[in-house]
C-alpha cells in the first residue's frame, strides 16, 4: 500500500513538473509570436 501511494505521489510530481515545463515553453512561444506579429 505504501509503495503504491509513493508511486502515485511520484507520478503526480513528475506530471506537475512536466506541466510547468510545458507552460514555460508556451509562454516563450507566445512571447516570440508577439514579437513576430
Helices and strands as residue ranges (DSSP letters): H 2-36
